[in-house]
Amino acid sequence: MNDSVSRIGLRVQGFWSPTGSYYDGVVKGIDYERYTVHIRYDDNDDDNTVPWDKTHILDDINHG
């Protein structure tokens, strides 16, 4: 994870393991010991176990 992902409130796509797909959401927390991100997806589902390498920054994709 690069430093730009380490911001709470950042719009990202996160991997939702139950479906094996990526979905849009917002970073709500970061676990630096487990290298995971807590994402609240746009449909209000939450996942606090998304690995950093399964997270893509939407802000950079949309404005990059």
C-alpha positions as CSV (number, residue, x, y, z in Angstrom):
1,M,0.0,0.0,0.0
2,N,1.4,3.4,-0.9
3,D,1.0,6.4,1.3
4,S,-1.9,7.8,-0.7
5,V,-4.1,4.8,0.3
6,S,-3.5,5.4,4.0
7,R,-6.1,8.2,4.2
8,I,-9.4,7.6,5.9
9,G,-12.2,8.9,3.7
10,L,-10.4,8.0,0.5
11,R,-12.7,6.6,-2.3
12,V,-11.5,3.2,-3.3
13,Q,-12.4,-0.1,-5.0
14,G,-12.1,-2.9,-2.6
15,F,-12.2,-6.7,-3.1
16,W,-15.4,-8.2,-1.6
17,S,-14.4,-11.9,-1.1
18,P,-17.9,-13.3,-0.9
19,T,-18.4,-12.5,-4.6
20,G,-14.8,-12.3,-5.8
21,S,-15.4,-8.8,-7.3
22,Y,-14.3,-5.2,-6.7
23,Y,-16.8,-2.6,-5.5
24,D,-16.6,1.1,-4.8
25,G,-16.5,2.4,-1.2
26,V,-14.8,4.6,1.3
27,V,-11.8,3.8,3.6
28,K,-13.1,3.9,7.2
29,G,-10.1,2.5,9.0
30,I,-6.6,1.1,8.4
31,D,-4.9,-1.8,10.3
32,Y,-1.2,-1.3,10.0
33,E,-0.4,-4.5,11.8
34,R,-2.5,-6.8,9.6
35,Y,-2.1,-4.8,6.4
36,T,-5.8,-4.5,5.9
37,V,-8.3,-1.7,5.2
38,H,-11.8,-1.2,6.6
39,I,-14.1,-0.3,3.7
40,R,-17.7,0.9,3.8
41,Y,-19.0,0.0,0.4
42,D,-21.5,2.2,-1.5
43,D,-24.3,-0.3,-0.7
44,N,-23.5,0.1,3.1
45,D,-21.8,-3.3,3.5
46,D,-18.7,-3.2,5.6
47,D,-15.5,-5.2,5.4
48,N,-12.6,-4.5,7.8
49,T,-10.4,-7.3,6.4
50,V,-9.6,-6.1,2.8
51,P,-5.9,-6.7,2.1
52,W,-4.0,-3.6,1.0
53,D,-3.1,-5.3,-2.3
54,K,-6.8,-5.8,-3.0
55,T,-7.6,-2.1,-2.8
56,H,-7.5,0.3,-5.7
57,I,-7.7,4.1,-5.4
58,L,-10.7,5.6,-7.2
59,D,-9.6,9.2,-6.8
60,D,-6.5,8.5,-8.9
61,I,-8.4,6.5,-11.5
62,N,-11.1,9.2,-11.9
63,H,-8.8,12.2,-11.6
64,G,-5.4,10.8,-12.5
